[in-house]
Amino acid sequence: MGTFGCWRFIFLVNWYKILKFSQNVEYIPWGGIYDDFDRAEQYETPERDVYVMQSEADSIFEQANIRPGSQKEITQIADVDGVVAGALASTWYDTEEYGFPVKVFEMDVAVRPDYRGPQMIGLNLIKQGIQQYEQEKEMWEEMGLKTMMKSWVINPRLIDVLERRYGFEIESQGGEEGKNWAYMIRY
């Protein structure tokens, strides 16, 4: 392949990426108050089966080596033209590890490797999780409970983003130079 052929190949690959990332992303509420029947009625099409979508979301977490745990359930799915591109798993639990009763909202986000980047699916799923926390915490606070968000972050670049943009604090961190992972909290 000559120089022209090589440049043409690079050009075509980049156009593929541009087209791929210009597709529409739909963020679908999942779990919680939405049972399988509601999801099937609202989101299922001949090309999109809710059970397959759930399985694909679980698989994305598995591929990313993120184990949401038995208490977390998928609460948001990012769908790109019928492809599950990412998901948010979350739960609420009680703890007294801070010396008083606290209701903790914990979340994990995973995105397929081929959908990371320009569409910011992961960051948008994090925003969805923050919105979910903000909406649901009022109920717990009206009962007199303190609330907080907690997340284990394994992307070093995301640690800084969550601190600067979204008001998270590092509770603990580890890895080389202390920046490979962090447990992050937000009140």
C-alpha positions in Angstrom: 0.0 0.0 0.0 1.5 3.3 -1.1 1.4 6.6 0.9 -1.9 7.5 -0.7 -3.5 4.2 0.3 -2.2 4.6 3.8 -3.7 8.1 4.2 -7.0 6.9 2.7 -7.1 4.1 5.2 -6.5 6.5 8.1 -9.1 8.9 6.7 -11.7 6.1 6.5 -11.0 4.8 10.0 -11.4 8.4 11.4 -14.7 8.9 9.5 -15.9 5.6 10.9 -15.2 6.9 14.4 -16.9 10.3 13.7 -20.0 8.5 12.3 -20.0 6.1 15.2 -19.8 8.8 17.9 -22.4 11.0 16.2 -25.1 8.4 16.9 -27.9 9.1 19.4 -27.5 8.0 22.9 -30.7 7.2 24.9 -30.5 6.9 28.7 -33.1 4.4 29.8 -34.2 4.2 33.5 -33.8 0.6 34.6 -34.6 -1.4 37.8 -36.1 0.2 40.9 -39.7 1.1 40.2 -39.5 -0.2 36.6 -40.2 -3.9 36.5 -39.7 -6.2 33.5 -43.2 -5.7 32.3 -43.0 -1.9 32.4 -39.6 -1.9 30.6 -40.8 -4.3 28.0 -43.9 -2.2 27.3 -42.0 1.0 27.1 -38.6 0.1 25.5 -38.9 -3.3 23.8 -39.0 -3.4 20.1 -38.5 -6.3 17.6 -34.8 -5.3 17.6 -34.5 -4.7 21.3 -35.3 -7.3 24.0 -35.2 -6.1 27.6 -33.7 -9.4 28.9 -30.9 -9.2 26.3 -30.3 -5.6 27.3 -30.0 -6.6 31.0 -27.6 -9.4 30.0 -25.5 -7.0 27.9 -25.3 -4.5 30.7 -24.1 -7.2 33.1 -21.6 -8.3 30.6 -20.2 -4.7 30.2 -19.5 -4.7 34.0 -17.9 -8.1 33.8 -15.6 -7.1 30.9 -14.5 -4.0 32.8 -13.7 -6.1 35.9 -16.2 -4.1 37.9 -18.3 -6.2 40.2 -21.3 -4.2 41.4 -22.1 -6.8 44.0 -25.4 -8.5 44.8 -27.0 -5.5 46.4 -26.6 -3.2 43.4 -29.0 -3.3 40.5 -28.8 -1.8 37.0 -30.6 1.6 37.3 -29.7 3.2 33.9 -28.7 1.8 30.5 -27.1 3.9 27.8 -28.4 2.7 24.4 -26.8 3.7 21.2 -29.0 2.8 18.3 -30.0 -0.6 19.8 -26.5 -1.4 21.3 -26.1 -1.3 25.1 -23.1 1.0 25.4 -22.9 1.4 29.1 -24.8 1.1 32.4 -25.1 2.4 35.9 -25.6 0.1 38.9 -26.6 1.5 42.3 -28.0 0.8 45.7 -28.8 2.4 49.0 -27.5 0.8 52.3 -27.3 1.7 56.0 -24.0 2.1 57.9 -22.8 3.5 61.2 -19.1 3.4 60.3 -19.0 7.2 60.7 -20.2 7.1 64.3 -23.9 7.8 63.4 -26.5 6.3 61.1 -26.0 7.2 57.5 -27.9 6.1 54.4 -25.3 5.6 51.6 -26.0 5.7 47.9 -23.3 3.7 46.1 -22.9 3.5 42.3 -20.7 1.9 39.7 -20.5 2.8 36.0 -19.2 0.7 33.1 -18.9 1.5 29.4 -18.0 -0.7 26.5 -14.5 0.0 25.4 -15.6 0.9 21.8 -18.0 3.5 23.2 -15.6 5.3 25.5 -14.5 8.8 24.5 -16.2 11.6 22.6 -19.8 10.8 23.5 -18.9 10.9 27.2 -21.3 8.1 28.0 -19.5 7.3 31.2 -19.6 10.9 32.4 -23.3 11.2 31.5 -24.1 8.0 33.4 -22.3 9.4 36.4 -24.5 12.6 36.0 -27.6 10.3 35.9 -26.4 8.6 39.2 -25.9 12.0 40.8 -29.4 13.1 39.8 -30.8 9.8 41.1 -29.0 10.5 44.5 -30.2 14.1 44.7 -33.8 13.0 44.0 -33.9 10.1 46.3 -31.9 11.5 49.2 -34.7 13.9 50.2 -36.9 11.0 51.3 -34.2 9.8 53.7 -33.3 13.2 54.9 -37.0 13.9 55.7 -36.8 10.8 58.0 -33.9 12.5 59.8 -31.1 10.4 58.3 -27.8 11.8 56.9 -27.0 10.7 53.4 -23.9 10.4 51.2 -22.8 9.1 47.9 -19.9 6.7 47.7 -18.1 5.2 44.7 -15.0 3.2 44.1 -13.2 4.9 41.1 -10.6 2.9 39.2 -10.0 5.4 36.4 -7.2 7.8 37.6 -8.4 10.6 35.3 -11.9 10.4 36.7 -10.7 10.9 40.2 -9.7 14.5 39.4 -12.9 15.1 37.4 -15.2 14.0 40.2 -13.3 16.2 42.7 -13.2 19.3 40.5 -16.6 19.2 38.7 -18.9 17.3 41.0 -17.7 18.0 44.6 -16.5 14.5 45.5 -13.9 14.0 48.1 -11.3 11.2 48.4 -12.0 9.1 51.4 -9.1 6.7 50.7 -6.9 5.9 47.7 -4.2 3.5 46.6 -2.0 2.2 43.9 1.2 3.7 42.5 1.6 7.3 43.6 -1.8 7.0 45.3 -3.8 7.8 42.2 -4.7 4.4 40.7 -8.0 4.1 42.6 -10.0 5.9 45.2 -13.1 5.6 47.3 -14.8 8.9 46.7 -17.7 10.4 48.7 -20.1 13.3 48.2 -22.6 14.7 50.7 
